[in-house]
Amino acid sequence: MSRRAAAAAGPGDPLKSGRRVRYIRDEIVPSAPRMVLGNALCARRTAIGLKQEDVARLLGASVSKVSRIETGQHQFKEQDLARFFVIYQVTDPLEQAQLRELAQVANQQPWWQPWSGVAQKHLQAVVSFEDMAQRIRVYEPLQLPGLLQTEGYARAMIAGGSADVHQRQALVDLRMERQQRFRSAGEDKKLICVLDEGSLKRRYGTPQVMHQQLEHLIGLAENPRYLIRIAEQDRYDLPVHLGSTTIWEFSARILPDIAYAEVFDGGLIFQDEEQVDKRKKAFDRLRGASLSPQGTVRRLKHLASSGYYR
């Protein structure tokens, strides 16, 4: 997204009002670029004092359509945007151009489209937010986060699911592509991880796969873009009740921070500011109580040299 389009998304925060938890399983996936456009339109609607019901009446559409547009669940059409210009009194040519650019970006086919037939809906949402976020905080108690996995580890973990052989390889390829795109992003994009020591000791694949995974983590820990700490398994006082959590933070205030929790057959997206803030604080407490970066590397090297996976 261009800097001009990001600025058009503005400081508007439509997600402040009302609690919002979205369960994603089979429904239309919210897209981060579409949410940026919806965020901008919602901010404009709020600024001129209109409710969604008012906009729906003026559009001759349902309230649910207006809501889906503002939450990034609706494909945007050029004629819709022209009507919004009239209703929202957007007469400045520059502002119109900025919103058109946001709409153009929102309607582009995402790079992961070739995998849409095998990737579950909640995974597509994860990739969308992950792609646009500037900082990603992750705690996974059961397995390593996808952005840290070696290909061998990913293949062994995905093999335990319900996908067939061809789907498994496609999902592995998608995971590797996600990692490549993260590596090629700007230096300001960071991954902040707390690894549960139990997940490091849970074996996926052969001993060789696990050893390679540990060596991979040791290498990543030397990269300033990967901030990795281990929550020790034998510490009874660690605040691990947070559970599986990902928090996406976006630059230029294009979107409010979003939290995510994966469940067995889908995912929960948290957009309410208070709920997200609680998860951020819980994550920071866990991170602060975990091993230091130096202690984390020492623990990884100990696991790699101890023959634990033989």
C-alpha positions as CSV (number, residue, x, y, z in Angstrom):
1,M,0.0,0.0,0.0
2,S,1.4,3.4,-0.9
3,R,2.2,6.1,1.7
4,R,-0.6,8.3,0.3
5,A,-3.2,5.6,0.6
6,A,-2.0,4.7,4.1
7,A,-2.5,8.4,5.1
8,A,-6.0,8.3,3.7
9,A,-6.8,5.5,6.1
10,G,-6.3,8.2,8.7
11,P,-6.5,8.1,12.4
12,G,-10.1,7.0,12.4
13,D,-10.9,4.1,14.8
14,P,-14.3,2.6,14.0
15,L,-13.5,-0.5,16.0
16,K,-13.5,1.4,19.3
17,S,-17.2,1.4,19.5
18,G,-18.7,-1.8,20.8
19,R,-17.1,-5.1,21.6
20,R,-16.2,-7.2,18.6
21,V,-15.0,-10.8,18.5
22,R,-15.3,-12.5,15.1
23,Y,-15.2,-16.3,14.7
24,I,-13.9,-17.3,11.3
25,R,-14.5,-20.7,9.9
26,D,-16.3,-20.9,6.5
27,E,-17.6,-17.3,6.0
28,I,-16.1,-14.6,3.8
29,V,-12.6,-13.8,5.0
30,P,-11.8,-10.3,6.3
31,S,-9.0,-8.8,4.2
32,A,-6.5,-6.4,5.7
33,P,-6.5,-4.1,2.6
34,R,-10.3,-4.1,2.6
35,M,-10.4,-3.4,6.3
36,V,-8.1,-0.4,5.7
37,L,-10.6,1.0,3.2
38,G,-13.5,0.2,5.5
39,N,-11.7,1.9,8.3
40,A,-11.3,5.1,6.3
41,L,-15.0,5.1,5.2
42,C,-16.2,4.5,8.7
43,A,-14.1,7.3,10.0
44,R,-15.6,9.6,7.4
45,R,-19.1,8.4,8.2
46,T,-18.5,9.1,11.9
47,A,-17.0,12.5,11.2
48,I,-20.2,13.7,9.6
49,G,-22.5,12.1,12.2
50,L,-24.2,9.4,10.2
51,K,-25.1,5.9,11.5
52,Q,-24.9,2.8,9.4
53,E,-28.7,2.7,9.2
54,D,-28.6,6.2,7.6
55,V,-26.0,5.2,5.0
56,A,-27.9,2.0,4.2
57,R,-31.1,4.0,3.6
58,L,-29.3,6.5,1.3
59,L,-27.6,3.7,-0.6
60,G,-30.7,1.6,-0.9
61,A,-28.8,-1.3,0.6
62,S,-29.0,-3.3,3.8
63,V,-27.3,-2.3,7.1
64,S,-25.4,-5.6,6.9
65,K,-23.8,-4.6,3.6
66,V,-22.6,-1.3,5.1
67,S,-21.2,-3.3,8.1
68,R,-19.5,-5.8,5.8
69,I,-17.8,-3.0,3.9
70,E,-16.5,-1.3,7.0
71,T,-15.2,-4.6,8.4
72,G,-13.4,-5.7,5.2
73,Q,-15.8,-8.6,4.3
74,H,-17.2,-7.1,1.1
75,Q,-15.7,-6.8,-2.4
76,F,-15.9,-3.1,-3.3
77,K,-17.3,-1.8,-6.5
78,E,-16.4,1.5,-8.3
79,Q,-20.1,2.6,-8.4
80,D,-20.3,2.0,-4.6
81,L,-17.4,4.4,-4.0
82,A,-18.9,7.1,-6.2
83,R,-22.1,6.9,-4.2
84,F,-20.2,7.1,-0.9
85,F,-18.5,10.3,-2.2
86,V,-21.9,11.9,-2.4
87,I,-23.3,10.6,0.9
88,Y,-20.1,11.4,2.8
89,Q,-19.6,14.8,1.1
90,V,-16.2,13.9,-0.2
91,T,-15.6,16.7,-2.7
92,D,-11.8,17.1,-2.4
93,P,-10.2,15.6,-5.5
94,L,-7.1,14.5,-3.5
95,E,-9.3,12.7,-0.9
96,Q,-11.3,11.0,-3.7
97,A,-8.1,9.9,-5.3
98,Q,-6.8,8.5,-2.0
99,L,-10.0,6.5,-1.5
100,R,-9.9,5.2,-5.1
101,E,-6.4,4.0,-4.5
102,L,-7.4,2.2,-1.3
103,A,-10.3,0.6,-3.2
104,Q,-7.9,-0.5,-6.0
105,V,-5.6,-2.1,-3.5
106,A,-8.5,-3.7,-1.7
107,N,-9.8,-5.3,-4.9
108,Q,-6.5,-6.8,-6.0
109,Q,-6.1,-10.5,-5.9
110,P,-3.9,-11.4,-2.9
111,W,-0.6,-13.1,-3.6
112,W,-1.9,-16.2,-1.7
113,Q,-4.9,-16.6,-4.0
114,P,-3.3,-19.8,-5.6
115,W,-3.6,-21.4,-2.2
116,S,-7.2,-20.4,-1.4
117,G,-8.5,-23.8,-2.4
118,V,-6.4,-25.6,0.3
119,A,-6.0,-22.9,3.0
120,Q,-8.8,-22.7,5.5
121,K,-10.6,-19.4,5.8
122,H,-9.1,-18.4,9.1
123,L,-5.6,-19.1,7.7
124,Q,-6.3,-16.8,4.8
125,A,-7.2,-14.1,7.3
126,V,-4.0,-14.7,9.3
127,V,-1.9,-14.4,6.1
128,S,-3.7,-11.1,5.2
129,F,-3.0,-9.4,8.6
130,E,0.5,-10.9,8.8
131,D,1.4,-9.5,5.4
132,M,0.4,-5.9,6.4
133,A,1.4,-5.9,10.0
134,Q,4.6,-4.0,11.1
135,R,5.0,-5.9,14.4
136,I,3.8,-9.4,15.1
137,R,3.6,-10.8,18.7
138,V,3.1,-14.5,19.0
139,Y,2.8,-17.1,21.8
140,E,2.1,-20.7,20.9
141,P,2.0,-23.3,23.7
142,L,1.6,-26.4,21.5
143,Q,3.9,-25.9,18.4
144,L,6.3,-23.4,17.0
145,P,4.8,-20.4,15.1
146,G,4.6,-20.9,11.4
147,L,7.1,-18.1,10.6
148,L,9.8,-19.9,12.6
149,Q,9.3,-23.5,11.2
150,T,11.7,-25.3,9.0
151,E,10.2,-27.0,6.0
152,G,10.8,-30.4,7.6
153,Y,9.1,-29.4,10.8
154,A,6.2,-27.8,8.9
155,R,5.7,-30.9,6.8
156,A,5.7,-33.2,9.8
157,M,3.2,-31.0,11.7
158,I,0.8,-30.6,8.7
159,A,0.9,-34.3,8.1
160,G,-0.9,-34.7,11.4
161,G,-3.9,-32.9,10.1
162,S,-6.8,-33.9,7.8
163,A,-5.4,-32.7,4.5
164,D,-4.5,-35.2,1.8
165,V,-1.0,-35.6,0.4
166,H,-1.3,-32.9,-2.3
167,Q,-3.0,-30.4,0.0
168,R,-0.2,-31.0,2.6
169,Q,2.5,-30.0,0.1
170,A,0.6,-27.0,-0.9
171,L,0.2,-25.9,2.7
172,V,3.9,-26.4,3.3
173,D,4.7,-24.3,0.2
174,L,2.4,-21.5,1.5
175,R,4.1,-21.5,4.8
176,M,7.5,-21.3,3.2
177,E,6.3,-18.4,1.0
178,R,5.0,-16.6,4.0
179,Q,8.4,-16.8,5.6
180,Q,10.1,-15.6,2.4
181,R,7.9,-12.6,2.3
182,F,8.6,-11.8,5.9
183,R,12.3,-12.0,5.3
184,S,12.1,-9.7,2.3
185,A,10.0,-7.1,4.1
186,G,11.6,-3.9,5.5
187,E,13.9,-3.9,8.5
188,D,11.2,-2.4,10.7
189,K,9.0,-5.4,10.4
190,K,9.6,-7.6,13.5
191,L,8.4,-10.9,14.9
192,I,8.3,-11.0,18.7
193,C,7.9,-14.6,19.9
194,V,7.5,-16.4,23.2
195,L,8.2,-20.1,22.7
196,D,6.8,-22.5,25.2
197,E,9.6,-24.9,26.2
198,G,7.0,-27.7,26.1
199,S,6.5,-27.0,22.4
200,L,10.2,-27.4,21.8
201,K,10.2,-30.8,23.5
202,R,7.2,-32.0,21.6
203,R,8.6,-33.9,18.6
204,Y,7.3,-33.3,15.1
205,G,9.2,-35.6,12.6
206,T,12.4,-37.4,13.0
207,P,15.2,-36.5,15.5
208,Q,17.1,-35.0,12.6
209,V,14.1,-32.7,11.8
210,M,14.0,-31.5,15.3
211,H,17.7,-30.9,15.5
212,Q,17.6,-28.9,12.3
213,Q,14.7,-26.9,13.7
214,L,16.7,-26.0,16.8
215,E,19.7,-25.0,14.7
216,H,17.3,-22.8,12.6
217,L,16.0,-21.1,15.8
218,I,19.5,-20.4,17.0
219,G,20.3,-18.8,13.7
220,L,17.1,-16.7,13.7
221,A,17.8,-15.5,17.3
222,E,20.9,-13.7,16.0
223,N,18.7,-11.6,13.6
224,P,17.4,-8.4,15.2
225,R,14.1,-8.8,13.4
226,Y,13.3,-12.0,15.3
227,L,13.0,-11.4,19.0
228,I,12.7,-14.8,20.6
229,R,12.3,-15.9,24.3
230,I,11.5,-19.2,25.9
231,A,8.9,-19.7,28.6
232,E,10.5,-22.4,30.8
233,Q,8.5,-25.6,31.2
234,D,9.4,-26.1,34.8
235,R,8.4,-22.6,36.0
236,Y,5.1,-22.8,37.9
237,D,4.7,-19.1,38.1
238,L,4.7,-18.1,34.5
239,P,1.5,-16.4,33.2
240,V,0.9,-18.9,30.4
241,H,-2.9,-18.7,30.8
242,L,-2.8,-16.3,27.8
243,G,-3.0,-19.3,25.6
244,S,-2.4,-19.3,21.8
245,T,-2.3,-15.6,20.8
246,T,-1.1,-13.5,17.9
247,I,-1.2,-9.7,17.9
248,W,-0.8,-7.7,14.8
249,E,0.3,-4.1,15.0
250,F,0.1,-1.8,12.0
251,S,2.2,1.2,10.9
252,A,0.9,4.6,10.1
253,R,-2.3,3.9,12.1
254,I,-3.9,2.3,9.0
255,L,-5.7,-0.2,11.3
256,P,-6.1,-0.6,15.0
257,D,-4.2,-3.5,16.6
258,I,-5.8,-6.8,16.1
259,A,-5.5,-10.0,18.3
260,Y,-6.1,-13.6,17.1
261,A,-6.5,-16.9,18.8
262,E,-6.6,-20.1,16.8
263,V,-9.1,-22.8,17.9
264,F,-9.6,-26.4,16.8
265,D,-11.7,-25.7,13.6
266,G,-11.3,-21.9,13.1
267,G,-10.0,-18.7,14.6
268,L,-11.2,-15.9,16.8
269,I,-10.3,-12.3,15.8
270,F,-10.5,-9.6,18.6
271,Q,-10.9,-6.0,17.4
272,D,-12.2,-4.3,20.5
273,E,-9.5,-2.0,21.9
274,E,-9.9,-3.1,25.5
275,Q,-9.8,-6.8,24.7
276,V,-6.7,-6.3,22.5
277,D,-5.0,-4.2,25.1
278,K,-5.5,-6.9,27.8
279,R,-3.9,-9.5,25.5
280,K,-1.0,-7.2,24.7
281,K,-0.3,-6.7,28.4
282,A,-0.6,-10.4,29.2
283,F,1.8,-11.1,26.4
284,D,4.3,-8.6,27.7
285,R,4.1,-10.0,31.2
286,L,4.8,-13.5,29.9
287,R,7.6,-12.2,27.7
288,G,9.1,-10.3,30.7
289,A,9.0,-13.5,32.9
290,S,10.6,-15.7,30.2
291,L,14.2,-16.4,29.6
292,S,16.3,-13.5,28.3
293,P,17.5,-13.5,24.7
294,Q,20.9,-14.8,25.8
295,G,19.3,-17.4,28.1
296,T,17.0,-18.5,25.3
297,V,20.0,-19.1,22.9
298,R,21.8,-21.1,25.7
299,R,18.7,-23.2,26.3
300,L,18.3,-23.9,22.5
301,K,21.9,-24.9,22.2
302,H,21.6,-27.2,25.3
303,L,18.6,-28.9,23.7
304,A,20.4,-29.3,20.4
305,S,23.5,-30.8,22.1
306,S,21.8,-32.9,24.8
307,G,20.6,-35.7,22.5
308,Y,17.0,-35.1,23.8
309,Y,15.4,-36.2,20.5
310,R,17.2,-39.5,20.1
